[in-house]
């Protein structure tokens, strides 16, 4: 034991002045004390994980709490030593993750430094456990390395345990820690114990080594490495995944050389593709070589290749693999289960690649899969959506065989669980196509008015199918606003439109604004004024409706721009969505001289402030906002405010943000006439982004969208460099 009272660190802290994820940290001491009680230790760990280290986030209470937890653990007082030790290792990993970011704001940087400093004390507090057995002892050894301590006591404790025989998980952890710290391991490895030798190799690789002797030994000793890895690194559930995280180049060498890859290896190769621009090509070649093996599961290879950049070779492989799939399956995430079909996943990947062969595998999935009405298609590495919704989002074109397949799917009986029925999305997809392209679908959609009144009525209205008026009128007897609006769109009757306003319009406001026939209708305009109100709304969809309604009112009566300006200005000043639409409307009013006296200069000043001053929400800066404002200033013929470094920051953040990337590119394209100092700063920043190994974040498949982003960025960058 270390002689430190387990609760001394708790008593020394004014917890009420500190914070965790859910408020002040005055409840933390009780949770820490609960670690010593067998009946509540599980709940205490749950609370500490969720509040003090919520999703890996550091708070002002995190380092003091972890120090107190380490004191309790090191004193042998924890009722669950293994999971308490894991909590400390998770904290150390979070500190490392924060350090990789390189925080610019002083407050966060100070928080990270404090957390780093605390790891030295934590390592000392748990050091006595190294003499014990079990996972907590191994974790205590690893924490010595995580602390980066140069304490001779740490090295002595690690060496003393590393030479113990027979060598097991704790000894392996000690050798790994010594290797990470750069300490001498000759004594521990004198007898060339295979497990200890592998532990040292894995530690060197984790530290960045790509020595061929280590990598080749890892390939030949793969089974042993799989056994040793969980003992020498925190949270290793999959060795291929861990390798890709700590050393992508080493992972590429090893995973492409393994003679008989399993599912974990295939997943590791995909991790390389989505994590490294430089090593992706090698991983893709290996995946393509696996795809042609006769005994490989086509579903697993489709899942892998659909995440790869869609080269002609990848598309060809997806087509061939889809032909080998004969049935769908059921997947489960958590408590939710859903129907899938790898043919549909392959088809969506082909569609996104612009490959015209996509309709056939999609049609085959719909024609032969009994669960076709409820198929969920992969839209990212971990995300799925209803097939019809995914295809509509991709603006999938109509194809005769595909239309026929959708109709076949819609003729199937609905699933027993209504929540798994995607028929409504399929009907909406039909409605996204011209009426003549889906002519054969009209009768079936009318038949579905009884089952899917909203989607069927809306689709028929979009097609302008006035032969369906009476059917829709009957379906709208219940007063549903969507059905009533579809009827009004077809009849164009004022009374039918007015009946829409009498219905419950929650979440239907946008459709009413889009499809109202007579924009001068006094009742419609009064309803629009109600939508606008007197201040910005809270919900995104409500703010979007406010902007649309403001535009409608000003188009009918230009004087409405003056009365609506305070609301529009508030929407823009907040910086939240729909910022682009709000700024666009203000630009329109500015150009048409509709803004009230003084508002022109006020608007311009507001745009300048948005460029140089971040607007924030709970998640941090609203990155899109500054880019939108910068483009608007250029549209007005005004110079961009702020330093060249600020403009470069605005551009770079937008380009790397998955939700603001298009804004970032559009802004960059406009900078060819900017001052040379601005161009140089932007070029320097964008060149580093284009040349880095890490891919951009994405809304879907990371590697696919990153390649698309680079294809757009490079010519823009070349143009800027040439000016």
C-alpha positions in Angstrom: 0.0 0.0 0.0 1.1 3.6 -0.6 0.1 5.0 2.7 -2.2 7.6 1.2 -5.7 7.7 2.7 -8.1 6.8 -0.1 -10.4 9.8 0.6 -7.7 12.5 1.2 -7.9 13.8 -2.4 -11.7 14.0 -2.1 -11.6 16.1 1.0 -9.0 18.4 -0.4 -11.3 19.5 -3.4 -14.0 22.1 -3.4 -16.3 20.0 -5.7 -19.1 22.5 -5.8 -16.9 24.9 -7.8 -16.1 22.3 -10.4 -18.3 20.9 -13.2 -19.1 17.7 -15.0 -21.4 16.9 -17.9 -24.6 17.6 -15.9 -23.7 20.5 -13.7 -21.7 21.2 -10.6 -19.6 18.3 -9.3 -20.8 18.3 -5.7 -22.2 14.7 -6.3 -18.8 13.3 -7.3 -17.5 12.5 -3.8 -20.5 10.2 -3.2 -19.9 8.4 -6.4 -16.2 7.9 -5.6 -17.1 6.6 -2.1 -19.6 4.2 -3.8 -16.7 2.5 -5.5 -15.8 0.8 -2.2 -19.3 -0.6 -1.7 -20.1 -3.9 -3.5 -23.8 -3.2 -3.6 -23.5 0.2 -5.4 -20.1 0.0 -7.2 -21.7 -0.7 -10.6 -24.0 2.3 -10.3 -21.2 4.5 -9.1 -19.0 3.5 -12.1 -21.9 4.3 -14.4 -22.4 7.7 -12.9 -18.6 8.5 -13.1 -18.3 7.3 -16.7 -21.4 9.3 -17.7 -20.8 12.5 -15.9 -17.1 13.0 -15.2 -15.8 11.4 -18.4 -18.9 11.7 -20.6 -18.1 10.4 -24.1 -14.4 11.1 -23.4 -14.9 14.7 -22.5 -12.7 16.5 -20.0 -14.3 18.7 -17.4 -12.9 20.7 -14.5 -13.9 17.9 -12.2 -12.3 15.1 -14.3 -8.7 15.2 -13.2 -9.4 15.7 -9.5 -12.0 12.9 -9.6 -9.6 10.5 -11.4 -6.8 11.3 -8.9 -9.2 10.4 -6.0 -10.3 7.3 -7.8 -6.7 6.2 -8.3 -6.0 6.7 -4.6 -9.0 4.5 -3.7 -7.9 1.9 -6.2 -4.3 1.9 -5.2 -5.3 1.4 -1.6 -7.2 -1.7 -2.5 -10.5 -0.2 -1.6 -12.4 -0.6 -4.9 -15.2 -3.3 -5.0 -14.6 -3.6 -8.8 -10.9 -3.1 -9.3 -10.9 -4.1 -13.0 -13.6 -1.6 -14.2 -12.2 1.1 -11.9 -8.8 0.6 -13.5 -10.5 0.7 -16.9 -12.0 4.1 -16.0 -8.5 5.5 -15.3 -7.2 4.1 -18.6 -10.1 5.6 -20.5 -9.2 9.0 -18.9 -5.6 8.6 -20.0 -6.8 7.8 -23.6 -9.0 10.9 -23.5 -6.1 13.1 -22.5 -4.1 11.7 -25.4 -7.0 12.4 -27.8 -7.3 16.0 -26.6 -3.5 16.5 -27.0 -3.7 15.4 -30.7 -6.2 18.2 -31.4 -3.9 21.0 -30.2 -6.5 23.3 -28.7 -6.2 27.0 -29.4 -8.4 28.4 -26.7 -6.5 29.0 -23.5 -9.2 27.5 -21.2 -9.3 24.1 -22.9 -5.5 24.0 -23.3 -5.1 24.6 -19.6 -7.6 21.9 -18.8 -5.6 19.4 -20.9 -2.3 20.4 -19.3 -3.9 19.9 -15.9 -5.2 16.5 -16.9 -1.8 15.5 -18.3 0.0 16.6 -15.1 -2.5 14.5 -13.0 -1.5 11.3 -14.8 1.9 11.4 -13.1 0.2 11.3 -9.7 -2.3 8.7 -10.8 0.5 6.4 -12.0 2.2 6.7 -8.6 -1.0 6.0 -6.7 -1.8 2.8 -8.5 1.8 1.6 -8.8 1.5 -0.8 -5.8 -1.0 -2.8 -7.8 1.7 -4.0 -10.2 2.7 -6.6 -7.6 -0.8 -8.1 -7.7 -2.5 -10.3 -10.4 -5.4 -9.7 -12.7 -6.6 -6.9 -15.0 -6.1 -4.1 -12.4 -2.5 -5.0 -12.1 -2.0 -4.9 -15.9 -3.8 -1.6 -16.0 -1.6 -0.1 -13.3 1.4 -1.1 -15.4 0.0 0.6 -18.5 -0.8 3.7 -16.6 2.9 4.1 -15.9 3.4 4.4 -19.6 0.4 6.6 -20.1 1.8 9.1 -17.6 5.1 9.3 -19.5 6.8 9.3 -16.2 10.6 9.2 -15.8 10.3 8.2 -12.2 12.9 5.5 -11.4 10.4 3.9 -9.0 8.1 3.2 -11.9 10.8 1.6 -13.9 12.0 -0.5 -11.0 8.4 -1.7 -10.3 7.9 -2.6 -13.9 11.2 -4.5 -14.3 10.7 -6.3 -11.1 7.3 -7.7 -12.3 8.4 -8.2 -15.9 11.1 -10.7 -14.9 8.6 -12.8 -12.9 7.9 -16.2 -14.3 5.7 -17.8 -15.6 5.1 -14.7 -17.7 1.4 -13.8 -18.1 -0.8 -10.8 -19.0 0.6 -8.5 -16.2 4.2 -9.3 -17.2 3.3 -8.5 -20.8 1.8 -5.2 -19.8 5.0 -4.3 -17.9 7.2 -5.1 -20.9 4.9 -3.0 -23.1 5.0 -0.1 -20.6 8.8 -0.3 -20.3 9.1 -0.3 -24.1 6.8 2.7 -24.4 8.8 4.6 -21.8 12.1 3.8 -23.7 13.4 1.8 -20.7 15.7 -1.1 -20.9 13.9 -4.4 -21.4 16.9 -6.7 -21.9 16.6 -8.4 -18.6 12.9 -9.1 -19.0 13.4 -10.4 -22.5 16.5 -12.4 -21.8 14.8 -15.7 -22.1 13.0 -14.7 -25.3 9.5 -15.5 -23.9 7.3 -15.4 -27.0 4.5 -13.4 -25.3 6.8 -10.8 -23.8 8.6 -10.5 -27.1 5.3 -9.9 -28.9 4.3 -7.4 -26.2 7.4 -5.4 -26.9 6.8 -5.5 -30.7 3.2 -4.3 -30.3 4.4 -1.5 -28.0 7.0 -0.4 -30.6 4.4 -0.5 -33.4 2.0 1.5 -31.2 4.7 4.1 -30.7 5.1 4.5 -34.5 7.6 1.9 -35.5 7.3 0.4 -38.9 10.5 -1.8 -38.7 10.1 -4.7 -41.1 11.4 -7.1 -38.5 8.5 -6.2 -36.2 5.9 -6.2 -38.9 7.0 -9.5 -40.5 7.0 -11.1 -37.0 3.5 -9.8 -36.4 2.3 -11.5 -39.6 3.9 -14.8 -38.8 2.8 -14.6 -35.2 -0.6 -13.2 -35.8 -2.5 -15.7 -33.5 -0.2 -14.9 -30.6 -0.5 -11.2 -31.3 -4.3 -11.4 -31.1 -3.9 -13.1 -27.7 -1.3 -10.6 -26.3 -2.8 -7.3 -27.7 -5.6 -6.9 -25.1 -3.0 -7.2 -22.3 -0.8 -4.4 -23.6 -3.2 -1.7 -24.8 -6.4 -0.2 -23.5 -9.7 -1.4 -25.1 -8.3 -3.6 -27.8 -11.5 -5.4 -29.0 -10.0 -6.1 -32.5 -6.3 -6.2 -33.2 -6.8 -5.0 -36.9 -8.9 -2.1 -35.7 -6.3 -1.2 -33.0 -3.4 -1.4 -35.5 -5.2 0.9 -37.9 -5.8 3.4 -35.1 -2.2 3.5 -33.7 -0.1 3.0 -36.9 -1.9 3.0 -40.2 1.3 2.2 -42.2 2.0 -0.8 -40.1 -1.6 -2.0 -40.3 -1.5 -1.8 -44.1 1.7 -3.9 -44.3 0.4 -6.5 -41.9 -3.3 -6.8 -42.9 -2.5 -7.0 -46.6 0.0 -9.8 -45.9 -2.2 -12.0 -43.8 -2.8 -15.2 -45.9 -6.3 -16.0 -44.5 -8.1 -12.9 -43.5 -11.2 -13.1 -41.3 -14.1 -10.6 -40.9 -12.0 -8.6 -38.4 -9.1 -8.3 -40.9 -11.5 -7.2 -43.6 -12.9 -4.6 -41.3 -9.4 -3.5 -40.5 -8.6 -3.0 -44.2 -11.7 -0.9 -44.5 -10.5 1.2 -41.5 -7.3 1.9 -43.4 -9.3 2.9 -46.5 -11.4 5.4 -44.6 -8.5 6.6 -42.3 -5.6 7.1 -44.6 -5.3 8.6 -48.1 -1.7 7.3 -48.5 -2.3 3.7 -47.6 -5.9 3.3 -49.0 -4.8 2.1 -52.4 -3.0 -0.9 -51.0 -5.9 -1.8 -48.8 -8.3 -1.5 -51.7 -6.2 -3.8 -53.9 -6.2 -6.4 -51.1 -10.0 -6.1 -50.7 -10.4 -6.6 -54.5 -8.2 -9.6 -54.4 -10.4 -11.1 -51.7 -13.6 -10.3 -53.5 -12.8 -12.8 -56.2 -12.2 -15.7 -53.9 -14.9 -18.3 -54.5 -15.6 -19.0 -50.8 -15.7 -15.4 -49.7 -19.1 -14.1 -48.4 -20.4 -11.6 -51.0 -22.3 -9.7 -48.4 -19.2 -9.0 -46.3 -17.2 -7.9 -49.3 -20.1 -5.6 -50.5 -20.1 -4.0 -47.1 -16.4 -3.4 -47.4 -16.1 -2.3 -51.0 -19.1 0.1 -50.9 -17.0 2.2 -48.5 -14.1 2.4 -50.9 -13.5 5.2 -53.5 -15.6 4.1 -56.4 -13.0 3.3 -59.0 -14.0 1.3 -62.1 -12.5 -1.8 -60.5 -14.5 -1.4 -57.3 -17.7 -0.8 -59.2 -17.0 -3.9 -61.3 -16.5 -6.0 -58.2 -19.7 -4.7 -56.6 -21.7 -5.7 -59.7 -20.2 -9.2 -59.7 -20.7 -9.6 -55.9 -24.3 -8.5 -56.1 -25.0 -11.2 -58.6 -23.8 -13.8 -56.1 -26.3 -12.6 -53.4 -29.6 -14.5 -53.5 -31.4 -13.4 -50.4 -31.6 -10.7 -47.8 -31.1 -10.9 -44.1 -32.0 -9.3 -40.8 -29.6 -7.0 -39.0 -29.7 -5.8 -35.4 -28.4 -2.7 -33.8 -29.1 -2.6 -30.1 -32.7 -3.4 -29.6 -33.7 -2.6 -33.1 -33.8 -5.1 -36.0 -34.4 -4.3 -39.6 -34.4 -6.0 -43.0 -31.4 -5.6 -45.3 -30.2 -6.8 -48.7 -26.6 -6.6 -49.9 -27.8 -6.2 -53.5 -29.5 -2.9 -52.5 -26.4 -1.7 -50.7 -24.3 -2.4 -53.8 -26.8 -0.7 -56.0 -26.8 2.5 -53.9 -23.0 2.6 -54.0 -23.1 2.2 -57.8 -25.7 5.0 -58.0 -23.5 7.3 -56.0 -20.6 6.5 -58.3 -22.6 7.4 -61.3 -22.5 3.8 -62.6 -25.5 3.1 -64.8 -25.6 -0.6 -63.7 -27.2 0.3 -60.4 -30.9 -0.4 -61.3 -30.5 -4.2 -61.9 -29.2 -5.2 -58.4 -31.7 -2.8 -56.8 -34.6 -4.3 -58.9 -33.5 -7.8 -58.1 -33.5 -7.1 -54.3 -37.0 -5.6 -54.6 -38.3 -8.4 -56.8 -37.0 -11.4 -54.8 -36.8 -10.3 -51.2 -40.0 -11.0 -49.3 -39.2 -8.1 -47.0 -38.8 -5.7 -49.9 -41.3 -3.2 -48.5 -39.1 -2.6 -45.4 -35.6 -2.8 -46.7 -33.0 -0.6 -45.0 -30.0 0.4 -47.1 -26.5 1.3 -45.9 -25.8 5.0 -46.3 -22.6 5.1 -44.3 -20.3 2.8 -42.3 -22.8 2.6 -39.5 -26.0 4.3 -40.8 -29.0 2.9 -42.6 -32.2 4.5 -43.9 -35.3 3.3 -45.6 -34.5 2.3 -49.2 -37.0 4.8 -50.8 -35.7 7.7 -48.6 -32.1 7.0 -49.5 -32.7 6.8 -53.2 -34.8 10.0 -53.1 -32.0 11.8 -51.3 -29.6 10.7 -54.0 -32.0 11.9 -56.7 -32.1 8.5 -58.2 -33.5 8.6 -61.8 -36.4 6.5 -62.9 -35.6 3.3 -64.7 -38.3 1.0 -66.2 -37.1 -2.2 -64.4 -36.8 -0.3 -61.2 -40.3 1.2 -61.3 -41.7 -2.3 -62.0 -39.7 -3.7 -59.0 -41.1 -1.0 -56.7 -44.6 -1.8 -57.8 -43.9 -5.5 -57.1 -42.6 -4.6 -53.6 -45.7 -2.4 -52.9 -48.0 -5.4 -53.8 -46.4 -7.5 -51.0 -48.2 -7.7 -47.7 -47.0 -5.1 -45.1 -44.7 -6.4 -42.3 -46.3 -7.4 -39.0 -44.5 -4.5 -37.4 -45.7 -1.3 -38.9 -42.5 0.5 -37.9 -40.6 -1.7 -40.4 -42.8 -0.8 -43.3 -40.9 1.4 -45.8 -43.7 1.5 -48.4 -44.4 5.2 -47.7 -40.8 6.0 -48.7 -41.1 4.0 -51.9 -44.3 5.9 -52.8 -42.5 9.2 -52.1 -39.7 8.0 -54.4 -42.2 7.4 -57.2 -43.4 10.9 -56.6 -40.0 12.3 -57.2 -40.1 11.2 -60.8 -42.1 12.8 -63.7 -45.6 11.4 -64.1 -44.8 9.8 -67.5 -41.7 8.0 -66.1 -44.0 6.4 -63.5 -47.1 6.1 -65.5 -47.7 2.5 -64.8 -47.6 3.2 -61.0 -50.6 5.5 -60.9 -53.3 2.8 -60.3 -51.3 1.1 -57.5 -50.6 4.4 -55.8 -54.4 5.2 -55.8 -55.0 1.8 -54.3 -52.6 2.7 -51.5 -54.6 5.8 -50.5 -56.3 3.6 -47.8 -53.0 2.4 -46.3 -50.7 5.3 -47.0 -53.0 8.3 -47.4 -50.4 11.0 -46.9 -47.7 9.7 -49.2 -50.1 8.4 -51.8 -52.1 11.7 -52.0 -48.9 13.8 -52.1 -47.5 11.7 -54.9 -50.6 11.8 -57.0 -50.8 15.6 -56.5 -47.2 16.0 -57.6 -48.0 14.1 -60.7 -51.0 16.3 -61.3 -53.2 13.3 -61.5 -56.6 15.0 -61.5 -58.4 11.7 -62.2 -57.6 10.9 -58.5 -59.4 13.9 -57.1 -62.4 12.0 -55.8 -60.3 9.2 -54.3 -58.2 11.7 -52.5 -61.3 13.6 -51.3 -62.5 10.4 -49.8 -59.2 9.7 -48.2 -59.1 13.2 -46.7 -62.3 12.7 -44.8 -60.4 12.5 -41.5 -59.1 16.0 -42.0 -55.4 15.2 -42.4 -53.6 18.4 -43.6 -51.3 16.6 -46.0 -54.2 14.9 -47.8 -56.2 18.1 -47.9 -53.3 20.0 -49.3 -52.9 17.3 -52.1 -56.6 17.7 -52.9 -56.3 21.5 -53.1 -53.3 21.3 -55.3 -55.3 19.3 -57.8 -58.6 21.1 -57.6 -57.0 24.6 -57.2 -60.1 25.6 -55.4 -59.9 28.4 -52.8 -62.3 26.6 -50.5 -60.2 23.4 -50.6 -57.1 25.5 -49.7 -58.9 27.2 -46.9 -59.9 23.8 -45.5 -56.1 23.0 -45.2 -55.7 26.0 -42.9 -58.5 24.6 -40.6 -56.5 21.4 -40.1 -53.7 20.6 -37.8 -50.7 22.0 -39.6 -47.8 20.9 -37.3 -44.9 19.8 -39.5 -46.9 20.5 -42.7 -46.3 24.3 -42.7 -43.4 24.0 -45.2 -45.5 22.1 -47.7 -48.3 24.6 -47.4 -45.9 27.5 -48.1 -44.5 25.7 -51.1 -47.8 24.7 -52.7 -50.3 27.4 -51.9 -51.7 28.5 -55.3 -52.9 32.1 -54.7 -50.1 33.9 -52.9 -52.3 37.0 -52.5 -55.1 35.2 -50.6 -55.7 37.3 -47.5 -56.3 34.3 -45.3 -53.1 32.7 -46.4 -51.1 36.0 -45.9 -52.6 36.3 -42.4 -51.4 32.8 -41.6 -48.0 33.7 -42.9 -47.8 36.6 -40.5 -48.6 34.2 -37.7 -45.7 32.0 -38.8 -43.3 35.0 -38.8 -44.3 36.2 -35.3 -42.1 38.8 -33.6 -38.9 37.0 -32.8 -36.8 34.0 -34.2 -38.3 30.6 -33.4 -36.5 27.9 -31.5 -36.8 24.9 -33.7 -35.0 24.7 -37.1 -38.0 23.8 -39.1 -39.9 26.7 -37.6 -37.1 29.2 -38.4 -37.0 27.8 -42.0 -40.8 28.5 -42.3 -40.3 32.0 -40.9 -37.8 32.8 -43.6 -40.1 31.4 -46.3 -43.1 33.3 -44.9 -41.1 36.5 -44.8 -40.3 36.1 -48.4 -43.9 35.5 -49.4 -45.1 38.5 -47.5 -42.5 40.8 -49.0 -43.2 39.6 -52.5 -46.9 40.5 -52.1 -46.4 43.7 -50.2 -42.8 45.2 -50.3 -43.6 47.1 -47.1 -43.6 43.8 -45.2 -39.8 43.7 -45.5 -39.5 46.7 -43.2 -41.8 45.1 -40.5 -40.2 41.7 -40.9 -36.6 42.9 -40.8 -36.2 42.6 -37.0 -37.1 38.9 -37.2 -34.9 38.3 -40.2 -32.0 40.1 -38.6 -32.4 38.1 -35.4 -32.3 34.9 -37.4 -29.1 36.0 -39.1 -27.5 37.3 -36.0 -28.1 33.9 -34.2 -26.1 32.2 -37.0 -28.1 29.0 -36.8 -29.9 27.2 -39.6 -31.3 28.2 -42.0 -28.5 30.8 -42.1 -27.9 30.5 -45.9 -31.6 31.0 -46.8 -31.9 33.9 -44.3 -28.9 35.7 -45.7 -30.1 35.1 -49.2 -33.5 36.7 -48.4 -31.7 39.7 -46.8 -29.5 40.1 -49.9 -32.6 40.0 -52.1 -34.3 42.7 -50.0 -31.0 44.7 -50.0 -30.8 44.6 -53.8 -34.5 45.6 -54.2 -34.1 48.5 -51.7 -36.8 47.0 -49.4 -34.9 47.2 -46.2 -35.9 50.1 -43.8 -33.8 53.2 -43.4 -30.4 52.3 -41.8 -30.9 48.6 -42.3 -28.6 48.4 -45.3 -25.5 49.5 -43.4 -26.7 47.5 -40.4 -27.0 44.3 -42.5 -23.5 44.9 -43.9 -22.0 45.4 -40.4 -23.8 42.3 -39.2 -22.3 40.2 -42.0 -18.8 41.6 -41.2 -19.3 40.7 -37.5 -20.4 37.1 -38.4 -17.2 36.7 -40.4 -14.9 37.8 -37.6 -16.9 36.6 -34.5 -18.0 33.0 -34.1 -21.6 32.3 -33.3 -21.9 29.2 -31.1 -24.3 26.6 -29.8 -23.9 23.8 -27.4 -21.6 21.9 -29.8 -19.2 24.8 -30.4 -18.8 27.3 -33.3 -21.4 27.4 -36.0 -18.9 26.9 -38.8 -21.2 27.4 -41.8 -22.2 30.9 -40.6 -18.9 32.7 -41.1 -18.6 31.3 -44.6 -22.1 32.2 -45.6 -21.5 35.8 -44.3 -18.2 36.1 -46.2 -19.8 35.0 -49.5 -22.6 37.6 -48.9 -20.1 40.4 -48.4 -18.4 39.5 -51.6 -21.8 39.4 -53.4 -22.3 43.0 -52.1 -18.9 44.0 -53.5 -17.4 44.6 -50.1 -14.0 43.5 -48.8 -13.7 40.7 -46.3 -13.0 41.9 -42.7 -10.5 40.3 -40.4 -6.9 39.3 -40.8 -5.7 36.9 -43.5 -5.3 34.3 -40.7 -9.0 34.7 -39.8 -10.1 34.3 -43.4 -7.9 31.2 -43.8 -9.5 29.8 -40.6 -13.0 30.5 -41.8 -12.2 28.7 -45.1 -10.4 25.7 -43.6 -13.1 25.1 -41.0 -15.8 25.1 -43.6 -13.9 22.9 -46.0 -13.2 20.3 -43.3 -16.8 20.4 -41.9 -19.2 17.9 -43.4 -22.1 20.2 -43.2 -20.4 23.4 -44.4 -18.0 22.0 -47.1 -19.9 23.3 -50.1 -19.9 26.8 -48.5 -16.1 26.5 -48.0 -15.5 25.6 -51.6 -17.7 28.4 -52.9 -16.0 30.9 -50.7 -12.6 29.7 -51.8 -13.6 30.0 -55.5 -14.4 33.7 -54.8 -11.0 34.5 -53.4 -9.0 34.7 -56.6 -9.4 38.5 -56.5 -8.6 38.8 -52.7 -5.5 40.5 -51.5 -2.3 38.5 -52.0 -1.9 38.2 -48.2 -5.3 36.5 -47.9 -4.6 34.2 -50.9 -1.3 33.1 -49.4 -2.8 32.4 -46.0 -5.7 30.4 -47.5 -3.4 28.5 -49.9 -1.1 27.5 -47.1 -3.9 26.2 -45.0 -5.7 24.4 -47.8 -2.5 22.9 -49.2 -1.9 21.3 -45.7 -5.4 19.9 -45.8 -5.0 18.5 -49.3 -1.7 17.0 -48.6 -2.4 15.5 -45.2 -3.1 11.7 -44.7 -6.2 12.1 -42.6 -9.4 12.2 -44.6 -12.2 14.8 -44.2 -15.2 14.0 -42.1 -18.4 13.2 -44.0 -22.1 12.8 -43.8 -21.9 9.3 -45.4 -19.0 7.1 -46.6 -15.8 8.9 -45.5 -13.4 7.7 -48.2 -15.9 8.2 -51.0 -16.8 11.8 -49.9 -13.2 12.6 -49.2 -12.1 11.7 -52.7 -15.0 13.8 -54.1 -13.9 16.7 -51.9 -10.3 16.5 -53.0 -11.4 16.3 -56.7 -13.1 19.6 -56.1 -10.5 21.2 -53.9 -7.4 20.6 -56.0 -8.4 22.7 -59.1 -9.6 25.5 -56.8 -6.3 25.4 -55.0 -4.4 25.4 -58.2 -6.3 28.4 -59.4 -5.5 30.3 -56.2 -1.8 29.4 -56.4 -1.6 30.6 -60.0 -3.0 34.1 -59.2 
